[in-house]
């Protein structure tokens, strides 16, 4: 929400929000396919699934991570983009707190406690336009509290436009991987082993269900009984090119029986947002910037300043920051510059309706500071700065 003190144009990305993954009850959505993996429920937990796949060789999919709860129960997948960032589906983390999520990297057999490295999550950022998997924007980024160093884990690259033009073509194949059942229609039990399957893809979303399929998606065609399903959500649709792994898509949703075309979030369509939040670019770098993490707390209708009220000197260039606050609050983010008269002026703002905001600003030389303003609610926050 907009702060009452100043009303300036929005310079950068708006609030990031988590919304339900169950479609609203209206005529248009009555027969919509359900997300591959929803929230866990105690009465009927959803099971992970790769249908018609084979067991992956140890280390064959180093970018694949398992998303678990604090007890170790695996319920979604993800893609390692760097030692401290994981890409997944928004519906996997909708309504979740960072403290409730664990990432296990470098693991093939879930039951083998000696495999992989388990790390915590310090922040969850969901795309600001996400409402429901069937509306699109089913993408989220997790910042890890500890860097992944396991020898069986390695990040995948983001596909540039040039790479996308080569790999995301009708008739090409890509690999989906995950843990779980080996048959459709919930006719089996979950597997301990990471499995993978190669499926034909097409960049035409309509192939997966006509005009109702959201844009910026890839259709994974049902082929020889092979499919992804519950629990694979958030996991990678990937392929190799010039000796590198590229993540083309994120498992989003498909038929509940897991015997039909699947819809995958097209990663290439969100490169700018991914870079804005994480600093990671299509070539797999972090853009060469210096990243600083701040933490603090703020009370309702009050402000907190980072790195402090006196600010920092900057010679010029791009200033970026992403803010994450407590669920249910409305925190806003401002970049202020010190004027020649000694007053602070807003030069960039992000004033959405939740506690997650981000700014990307082309700054001239001067003295700057970040302001976190609690429009509603109170609590702790984290602020990641790149300059």
Buried (B, 14 or more C-beta within 10 A) or exposed (E): BBBEEBEBEBBBBBBBBBBBBBBEEEEEBEEBBBBBBBBEEEEEEBBBBBBBBEBBEBEBBBBBBBBBEEEEBBBBBBBBBBBBBBBBBBBBBBEBEBEBBBBBBBBBBBEEEEBBBBBBBBBBBBBBBBBBBBBBBBBBBBBBBBEBEBEBBBBBBBBBEEBBEBBBEEEBBBBBBBBBBBBBEBEBEBBBBBBBBBBBBBBEBEBBBEEBBBEBBBBBBBBEEBBBBBBBBBBBBBBEBEEEBBBBBBBBBBBBEBBBBBBBBBBBBBBEBBBBBBBBBBEBBBBEBEBBEBEBEBEBEEBBBBBEEEBBEBEEEEBBBBBBBBBEBBBBBBBBBBEEEEEBEBBBBBBBBBBBBBBBBEBEEBBBBBBBBBBBBBBEBBBBBBB
